[in-house]
Amino acid sequence: MNIAYNMDCMEAMRQMPDNAFDLAVVDPPYGINFGEFNRTNKTADGYRYKSNKYHNARWDVSVPEEEYFTELFRVSKGQIIWGGNYYNLPPCKEFIFWFKRNPVSNFSDGEFAWTSFGGVAKCFDYAYYGNINSETERIHPTQKPVALYAWIYKLYAKPGMKILDTHLGSGSSRIAAYDAGLDFTGYEIDPTYFKLQEERFARHTSQTNLFLEEGL
């Protein structure tokens, strides 16, 4: 199963049984108002940002409330939470760092993910945002590459496992889960982003099926 719902993840999680999912890989709002960074404005270092081309760029204005994390930990056996440094979470030993080599001096060189696991920290070195490995199709201001989620699933999931994403956004996590043979459920509250990721997922699956039919 690979399915997405256009609804509030909190409403959904409240109805779920304990440990309904093997792994939650989520990317909630960080509360840093990321959309403001995309407006046309000249900063102190002289860099001029491009005009904001994304729908609802002000979605990232506040962090989830405590109930979100309570429910997330209740309905999933393991968790990977992007932006974990912005939330009040327990100490983390096996954190993930995505080293994305941003070409813009006042953007971060990477992103941090908190995990519930107790092994060693891990780094995913994958240049992004205008670099050689950039994905050409960007429908969300904080879109993460499919390759990042594919790497995560390879390390932390096995075929058939049930995966939860509470903030689906561009749908990269969903596409990677489909390719990995995982049982995926995602939620996206914004109707426009939901529609865009549905279209993106449909294009990906149709192309994948075409390759399989042609034996490529």
Buried (B, 14 or more C-beta within 10 A) or exposed (E): EBEBBBEEBBEBBEEBEEEBBBBBBBBBBBBBBBBBBBEEEEEEEEEEBEEBEBBEBEBBBEBBEEEBBEBBBBBBBBBBBBBBBBBEBEEBEBBBBBBBBBEEEEEEEBBBBBBBBEEEEBEBEBBBBEEEEBEEEBBBBBBBBBBBBBBBBEBBBEEEBBBBBBBBBBBBBBBBBBBBBBBBBBBBBBEEBBBBBBEBBEEBBEEEEEEEEEEE
